[in-house]
Amino acid sequence: MSKTKQQQLDELQVQIERDDPTPELREGATQLVFGDGNIDADIVFIGEAPGKNEDLQGKPFVGASGKFLDEMLEMVGLKRGDIYITNIVKYRPPNNRDPKPEEKKVFLPYLQAQLEIIQPKVVVTLGRHSMNCFLPDLQISKAHGQPKRVKLALKSHSGDVLEVVILPLFHPAAALYNPQQRQTLIDDFAAIPAIVEKIK
């Protein structure tokens, strides 16, 4: 009998804990923040790394930027239960510093495995770190709000690819305190339903 998506995700979470890709991050963190939401979602949101609230609650985007994200989801007729949300790096970096390149690199295969299991149509990257994992040559200031179709080589079935549309957005945390960026993010966010509709 083939495993359910939930079983596969649970196993992946256990595997990360067992592999221990970033011992120094793990030591400074309360817990692994794996991901949360609808495992059959068409849309997966990817941030960069957990912050203080996320680290304590074990869920991504539960602080101020998470609240802002919830408001934007509501604006486009979605709620948390409709999407799946995760981060590249699954442990909180000390003092909320940016994740280091090597930290992102060691977590990327697990992130790809998550996407393989969930099979979303659209991947919304929140912030430049997340965008650069998939679109390394782009600048967020220029690429935000512009959907890009990409093929991700699958780890589990060599030769297979997962075709997704990547939508780079500014990170809600950055936009919270910058009125201009906030409006840009809201405008970009408003396009999500149309993008999903187009590729169904």
Order of alpha helices (4+ residues) and beta strands (2+ residues): alpha-alpha-beta-beta-alpha-alpha-beta-alpha-beta-alpha-alpha-beta-beta-alpha-alpha-alpha
